[in-house]
Amino acid sequence: MDSAGRLYVADRANNRLQIFDQDGKFLAEWKQFGRPRGVYIRDDIIYVADSQSDEKTNPPFRQGIRIGSVMDGKMTGFIPPLDPRLSMPEGVAADREGNVFGGFTPGMDFKKFAKNQL
């Protein structure tokens, strides 16, 4: 949920995020975040894990973690696969320092994607 109490639901089958109010009323759908599997919101920044998009499934999107604002839905960042032979995570979270964590299956593994230091 974001700071306004809106609930974001990953609708992977329809390549969208659905947004609802706390009474369950449908508010909007966003398709700019790929084929969502995992969603995490911290300080009104949304992190969306997409482990399935490619040239055959949901083109022109590709696998990765998309980062954006819940205020306007604009994407502000993208974390691509580190190795094109491996899929991206199905779950996602972030800490206060801007590090992003991805949860992978099989293997019940997770990886840290550190924020670049300028």
Backbone hydrogen bonds, N-H to C=O, Kabsch-Sander energy under -0.5 kcal/mol:
donor,donor_aa,acceptor,acceptor_aa,energy
2,D,6,R,-1.8
5,G,2,D,-1.9
7,L,20,F,-2.8
9,V,7,L,-0.5
9,V,18,Q,-2.8
11,D,9,V,-0.7
11,D,16,R,-2.6
12,R,10,A,-0.8
14,N,11,D,-1.0
15,N,12,R,-1.4
16,R,11,D,-1.7
17,L,30,W,-2.8
18,Q,9,V,-2.6
19,I,28,A,-2.8
20,F,7,L,-2.4
21,D,25,K,-2.1
24,G,21,D,-1.8
27,L,19,I,-3.5
28,A,19,I,-1.4
30,W,17,L,-2.4
34,G,31,K,-1.0
37,R,49,A,-3.0
38,G,49,A,-1.1
40,Y,47,Y,-2.2
42,R,45,I,-2.2
45,I,42,R,-1.6
46,I,68,G,-2.4
47,Y,40,Y,-3.0
48,V,66,R,-2.7
49,A,38,G,-2.6
50,D,64,G,-2.3
54,D,57,T,-2.6
58,N,56,K,-0.6
61,F,58,N,-1.5
63,Q,53,S,-0.9
64,G,50,D,-2.3
65,I,79,I,-2.1
66,R,48,V,-2.6
66,R,64,G,-0.6
67,I,77,G,-2.7
68,G,46,I,-2.2
69,S,74,K,-1.9
70,V,44,D,-2.2
73,G,69,S,-1.9
76,T,67,I,-3.4
77,G,67,I,-1.9
79,I,65,I,-2.6
86,L,83,D,-2.2
90,E,103,G,-2.7
91,G,103,G,-1.7
93,A,101,F,-2.0
95,D,99,N,-2.1
98,G,95,D,-1.6
100,V,113,F,-2.4
101,F,93,A,-3.2
102,G,111,K,-2.5
103,G,91,G,-2.1
104,F,102,G,-0.5
104,F,109,D,-3.7
109,D,104,F,-1.1
111,K,102,G,-2.1
113,F,100,V,-4.0
113,F,111,K,-0.5
114,A,112,K,-0.7
